[in-house]
Amino acid sequence: TAQIGEFVIIGNNCKIGKNTHIERSILWNNVEIEEGVHLVNSIIADNCKIAKFARINNGIVIGAGTKISSYSIL
């Protein structure tokens, strides 16, 4: 199951994979978060895909339509 922490906003048609951790972040519409992603203090714009086991934190903003590869660290 996903862990959705405090201060998280999730837009329409988002998919969140199992074993993810999301806190203090905003997901716009049509965002796909695959399994094992760790997302903290970030903004993910429309139509983005974050592949499995990526780690995104420290105020990162991901622009619309961006695809982040598996195991990426931002």
N, C-alpha and C positions, 0 to 999 in steps of 0.2 A: 504494500500500500504506500501511497505517497504521504509525506509529512508536509502539511501546509501550515506554516507558522503564522506569526502575527504580521499585520500590516501587508497583506497580499491582496492584490486586485487581479482578477482573472476575467478576461474579455470573453466574447462569444466564440463558440466553436473551437475551444482550445482542447488539446489532448495532452494528458499528463500521464507518463508511464509509471510503472511500479518502482518502488525503492528510490523515489526522488525526494529531495529536500528543498523546499522553497520558503524563503522568508524575506520580509521587507522588500518585496519586488512587485513590479507591474507587468502583466502579460497582456498585450493588446489582443486583437481578434485573430483567430485562425493560427494560433501558435501551437506547434507540436514539440513537446518535451519528452524525449525518449527515456528509457529506464536508467536509473542510477545517477541522474543529473543532480548536481548540487548548485543551487542558484540563490544568491544572497545579495541584497541591496543593489538590484539591477532593474533595468527596464528593457523589455523585449517587444519590439514593434510588430506590426501586422505581418502575417504570413511568414514568420521565421520558423526554422526547424533547428532544434538543439539536439544533436545526436547523443547516443548513450555514453554515460559516464563522463560527460564534460563538466568542468568546474568553472563557474562564472560568479565573480563577486567583486566587492570594492567599488561600487558605483559605475559599473559598465553599462553602456547603452548600446543595444544592438539594433541597427537600422532595418527598415522594412525589407522583407524578402531574403534576408541573410540566412545562410545555412552554416552552422558550426559543426565541425567534424567531431567524431567520437574521440574521447579522451583529451580533448582540447582543454587548456587551462588559460583563462583570461582574467 
